[in-house]
Amino acid sequence: MAATSSVMIPLGTQAHHFSLFEPLTSKTVSLQDIMLSNGAIIMFICNHCPFVKHLNDSLVELAHDYGNKSIGFVAINSNDVSRYPEDSPEEMKKTAIALNYPFPYLYDETQEVAKLYSAVCTPDFFIYNSDYSLVYRGQFDSSRPNNSIKPSGKDIRHALDCLLTSTPNDREQIPSIGCGIKWKL
Protein backbone atom coordinates (compact mmCIF):
# COMPACT_ATOMS: atom_id res chain seq x y z
CA MET A 1 0.00 0.00 0.00
CA ALA A 2 1.78 3.12 -1.26
CA ALA A 3 1.23 6.20 0.87
CA THR A 4 0.94 9.77 -0.42
CA SER A 5 0.94 12.84 1.85
CA SER A 6 -1.48 15.69 1.32
CA VAL A 7 -0.37 19.11 0.10
CA MET A 8 -0.53 21.70 2.88
CA ILE A 9 -2.00 24.64 0.96
CA PRO A 10 -1.95 27.98 2.80
CA LEU A 11 -4.55 28.58 5.48
CA GLY A 12 -6.92 31.32 4.37
CA THR A 13 -7.09 29.96 0.81
CA GLN A 14 -10.59 30.49 -0.55
CA ALA A 15 -12.76 27.48 -1.40
CA HIS A 16 -13.33 26.86 -5.09
CA HIS A 17 -16.82 26.60 -6.52
CA PHE A 18 -17.90 23.19 -7.71
CA SER A 19 -21.04 21.52 -8.92
CA LEU A 20 -20.79 17.73 -9.12
CA PHE A 21 -22.99 14.70 -9.73
CA GLU A 22 -24.20 12.68 -6.76
CA PRO A 23 -24.74 9.05 -7.85
CA LEU A 24 -27.06 8.23 -4.92
CA THR A 25 -29.67 10.86 -5.83
CA SER A 26 -28.73 11.53 -9.48
CA LYS A 27 -28.69 15.24 -8.59
CA THR A 28 -26.02 17.88 -8.92
CA VAL A 29 -24.66 19.30 -5.65
CA SER A 30 -22.69 22.53 -5.37
CA LEU A 31 -20.37 24.03 -2.77
CA GLN A 32 -23.14 26.49 -1.89
CA ASP A 33 -25.47 23.55 -1.17
CA ILE A 34 -22.92 22.17 1.29
CA MET A 35 -21.83 25.35 3.08
CA LEU A 36 -23.74 25.91 6.32
CA SER A 37 -23.67 28.80 8.76
CA ASN A 38 -20.56 27.55 10.60
CA GLY A 39 -18.65 26.23 7.60
CA ALA A 40 -18.05 22.98 5.75
CA ILE A 41 -15.68 20.05 5.53
CA ILE A 42 -14.70 18.71 2.12
CA MET A 43 -13.33 15.16 2.11
CA PHE A 44 -11.68 13.55 -0.90
CA ILE A 45 -12.24 9.81 -0.57
CA CYS A 46 -12.88 6.75 -2.73
CA ASN A 47 -14.25 3.23 -2.34
CA HIS A 48 -11.17 1.05 -2.71
CA CYS A 49 -8.52 2.84 -0.64
CA PRO A 50 -7.56 0.96 2.56
CA PHE A 51 -6.88 4.30 4.31
CA VAL A 52 -10.47 5.41 3.62
CA LYS A 53 -11.92 2.00 4.52
CA HIS A 54 -10.05 2.26 7.83
CA LEU A 55 -11.85 5.56 8.60
CA ASN A 56 -15.29 5.04 7.03
CA ASP A 57 -17.19 4.31 10.26
CA SER A 58 -15.47 7.23 11.97
CA LEU A 59 -16.32 9.57 9.06
CA VAL A 60 -19.98 8.68 9.46
CA GLU A 61 -19.76 9.21 13.22
CA LEU A 62 -18.03 12.58 12.73
CA ALA A 63 -20.73 13.77 10.34
CA HIS A 64 -23.43 12.74 12.81
CA ASP A 65 -21.64 14.50 15.67
CA TYR A 66 -21.04 17.79 13.84
CA GLY A 67 -23.66 17.89 11.10
CA ASN A 68 -26.26 19.18 13.55
CA LYS A 69 -23.91 22.04 14.49
CA SER A 70 -24.37 23.82 11.16
CA ILE A 71 -21.24 22.40 9.56
CA GLY A 72 -21.76 20.99 6.08
CA PHE A 73 -20.16 17.73 4.99
CA VAL A 74 -19.35 16.42 1.53
CA ALA A 75 -17.20 13.62 0.15
CA ILE A 76 -15.75 13.71 -3.36
CA ASN A 77 -14.32 10.84 -5.40
CA SER A 78 -11.91 12.01 -8.12
CA ASN A 79 -10.35 8.69 -9.12
CA ASP A 80 -10.06 7.52 -12.72
CA VAL A 81 -12.80 4.88 -12.86
CA SER A 82 -11.59 3.46 -16.18
CA ARG A 83 -8.61 2.05 -14.29
CA TYR A 84 -10.36 1.64 -10.93
CA PRO A 85 -13.92 0.45 -11.67
CA GLU A 86 -14.57 -0.17 -7.96
CA ASP A 87 -14.70 3.65 -7.66
CA SER A 88 -17.34 4.05 -10.39
CA PRO A 89 -20.54 6.04 -9.73
CA GLU A 90 -22.51 2.78 -9.50
CA GLU A 91 -20.13 1.50 -6.83
CA MET A 92 -20.14 4.88 -5.07
CA LYS A 93 -23.92 4.62 -4.77
CA LYS A 94 -23.61 1.12 -3.29
CA THR A 95 -21.01 2.33 -0.79
CA ALA A 96 -23.07 5.36 0.24
CA ILE A 97 -26.06 3.08 0.89
CA ALA A 98 -24.09 0.32 2.65
CA LEU A 99 -22.32 2.77 4.98
CA ASN A 100 -25.37 5.03 5.31
CA TYR A 101 -23.31 8.12 4.52
CA PRO A 102 -25.03 11.14 6.10
CA PHE A 103 -23.36 13.41 3.52
CA PRO A 104 -23.37 13.67 -0.27
CA TYR A 105 -20.75 11.51 -2.01
CA LEU A 106 -19.95 13.29 -5.29
CA TYR A 107 -18.21 12.16 -8.45
CA ASP A 108 -15.48 14.42 -9.88
CA GLU A 109 -15.34 12.80 -13.32
CA THR A 110 -13.01 15.40 -14.88
CA GLN A 111 -10.78 15.53 -11.79
CA GLU A 112 -10.88 19.34 -12.04
CA VAL A 113 -12.19 19.78 -8.49
CA ALA A 114 -9.38 17.70 -6.99
CA LYS A 115 -6.89 19.81 -8.92
CA LEU A 116 -8.53 23.08 -7.80
CA TYR A 117 -8.28 21.98 -4.17
CA SER A 118 -4.76 20.52 -4.54
CA ALA A 119 -6.13 17.19 -3.29
CA VAL A 120 -3.63 14.43 -3.95
CA CYS A 121 -4.62 11.53 -1.70
CA THR A 122 -7.54 9.67 -0.21
CA PRO A 123 -8.48 10.67 2.35
CA ASP A 124 -7.69 14.37 2.03
CA PHE A 125 -9.54 16.83 4.31
CA PHE A 126 -10.26 20.57 4.01
CA ILE A 127 -12.29 22.62 6.51
CA TYR A 128 -13.62 26.04 5.53
CA ASN A 129 -15.34 28.66 7.66
CA SER A 130 -18.58 30.30 6.55
CA ASP A 131 -16.55 32.92 4.65
CA TYR A 132 -15.18 30.07 2.47
CA SER A 133 -11.72 30.54 4.00
CA LEU A 134 -9.56 27.48 4.72
CA VAL A 135 -9.02 26.92 8.45
CA TYR A 136 -7.74 23.33 8.41
CA ARG A 137 -6.14 20.88 6.02
CA GLY A 138 -4.52 17.71 7.15
CA GLN A 139 -5.03 14.36 8.77
CA PHE A 140 -8.14 12.91 10.37
CA ASP A 141 -5.96 11.58 13.17
CA SER A 142 -2.79 9.52 13.60
CA SER A 143 -4.47 6.15 12.97
CA ARG A 144 -3.51 4.19 9.88
CA PRO A 145 -4.60 0.79 8.56
CA ASN A 146 -1.23 -0.67 9.55
CA ASN A 147 -0.83 0.77 13.05
CA SER A 148 -2.59 -0.04 16.30
CA ILE A 149 -4.13 3.41 16.79
CA LYS A 150 -7.93 3.33 16.76
CA PRO A 151 -9.57 6.05 14.61
CA SER A 152 -10.86 8.91 16.76
CA GLY A 153 -10.84 11.94 14.48
CA LYS A 154 -8.80 13.75 17.13
CA ASP A 155 -7.21 16.26 14.74
CA ILE A 156 -10.37 16.96 12.71
CA ARG A 157 -12.54 17.21 15.83
CA HIS A 158 -10.15 19.72 17.39
CA ALA A 159 -10.22 21.82 14.22
CA LEU A 160 -14.03 21.68 14.09
CA ASP A 161 -14.29 22.61 17.78
CA CYS A 162 -12.01 25.61 17.16
CA LEU A 163 -14.20 26.61 14.22
CA LEU A 164 -17.37 26.38 16.33
CA THR A 165 -15.91 28.45 19.18
CA SER A 166 -14.07 30.94 16.93
CA THR A 167 -10.86 29.91 18.67
CA PRO A 168 -7.56 29.95 16.75
CA ASN A 169 -6.28 26.45 16.06
CA ASP A 170 -2.71 26.69 17.34
CA ARG A 171 -1.97 22.98 16.95
CA GLU A 172 0.38 21.82 14.24
CA GLN A 173 -1.60 20.64 11.23
CA ILE A 174 -0.18 17.35 10.03
CA PRO A 175 -0.62 16.21 6.41
CA SER A 176 -3.10 13.47 5.70
CA ILE A 177 -1.68 10.22 4.39
CA GLY A 178 -3.45 7.89 2.02
CA CYS A 179 -3.57 6.38 -1.43
CA GLY A 180 -2.66 8.77 -4.20
CA ILE A 181 -5.57 9.98 -6.30
CA LYS A 182 -5.70 7.85 -9.43
CA TRP A 183 -5.18 10.44 -12.15
CA LYS A 184 -6.29 9.87 -15.73
CA LEU A 185 -3.46 8.97 -18.07
Phi, psi and omega in degrees: 000108180282136182251136177238135178268145180290159177273129182268079179296158184297137171299147183093347176303138181280141177296147179263139178296142171213159175213109189232158180283135174253108183302326183297318184253351186060029177248165175261135181238135182249168175303319181296329177292330184274321186297125176248181189297335178258353179131197182203154173242128179250124183242124173266116183223181172204178182279320193270346186291126179296332178292321178289315179304322179299328185258351190310310180298322179290328176296318178297315179299316179301314181297323177293321182289326185248346181297331179274009178250026177061040171242123180280150179232141173208144173243143182230132175253119182247008184291152175286107185282346176292329178262340181230074185299340177291350177256012182294161177305322179297317179288327176299316180300314179300318180295315180300322179288312183300320182267356180055050179304127177270022181217156176295143178240103192259152181253119179261075187302319183278347183070007181295323182292317177302318180293319178300322182271357184061030175286135182229348183220167173236121002275154175223127189242140179221125177247130180240144174280180184292348175268012179065027181256132182293126178244346178204140169212134181152202189283156173291311176190190182272001180286148177218159180302334185252016173238173185266013180276127180281136178301132179229338185074022185310311184290315179295316181298319178298316180297319179292321177296319176298317179300315183293330182258006182054038179257134177300138177270099183271357179286149175298134177264119186261135181303146171289156177229135179189194176288141175295144174301138182273095185284149176292144181275000000 
